[in-house]
Amino acid sequence: MNKLFWAGTVCFVVLAGSSLPAQEQKSPRIEVKEIQHNFGKVAQGTQVSYVFEIRNAGNATLVIERVVPS
């Protein structure tokens, strides 16, 4: 009887634990509409710029540490 009690208890704990919702892990998620931009032909000495839209779609702080232009 004692073995049956403990087997039932273990099964209950395992089944009850598996029905709990998983804790959502917080992480940043970057979304970029365009990953590149072509200026075409630009006369020498002309200054050009372009704004890339970057959005954090995650649920934690997004940190951009390095930007390297090509």
C-alpha positions in Angstrom: 0.0 0.0 0.0 2.8 2.4 0.8 4.4 1.9 -2.6 1.1 2.6 -4.3 0.7 5.8 -2.3 4.2 7.1 -3.3 3.7 6.1 -6.9 0.4 8.0 -7.0 2.0 11.0 -5.3 4.9 11.0 -7.8 2.5 10.8 -10.8 0.4 13.6 -9.4 3.4 15.9 -8.9 4.7 15.2 -12.4 1.4 15.8 -14.0 0.6 18.9 -12.0 4.0 20.3 -12.7 3.7 19.8 -16.5 0.4 21.6 -16.6 1.9 24.9 -15.2 2.4 27.5 -17.9 6.1 27.9 -18.9 7.6 31.1 -17.7 8.1 33.4 -20.7 11.8 34.2 -21.2 12.5 37.9 -21.7 14.7 38.7 -24.7 15.1 41.5 -27.2 14.1 40.9 -30.8 15.3 43.3 -33.5 13.1 44.1 -36.5 14.5 46.1 -39.5 12.4 47.0 -42.5 15.3 47.2 -44.9 18.8 45.7 -44.3 20.5 47.7 -47.1 20.1 50.9 -49.2 21.6 51.7 -52.5 22.2 55.4 -53.2 23.0 54.8 -56.8 25.4 57.2 -58.5 26.5 60.0 -56.2 28.8 62.8 -57.3 32.1 62.9 -55.5 32.0 65.2 -52.5 28.2 64.9 -52.1 27.1 64.1 -48.6 24.3 61.5 -48.4 22.4 59.9 -45.5 19.7 57.3 -45.0 17.6 56.4 -42.0 17.1 52.7 -41.2 14.0 52.0 -39.1 14.9 49.6 -36.3 12.4 48.4 -33.8 12.6 46.2 -30.7 9.8 43.7 -31.0 11.0 41.8 -27.9 10.2 42.2 -24.3 13.7 43.1 -23.0 16.0 46.0 -23.7 17.7 45.9 -27.1 21.3 47.1 -27.0 23.1 47.9 -30.3 26.8 47.8 -29.5 28.4 48.1 -32.9 27.4 49.5 -36.3 29.8 48.9 -39.2 29.0 50.5 -42.5 30.1 48.8 -45.7 
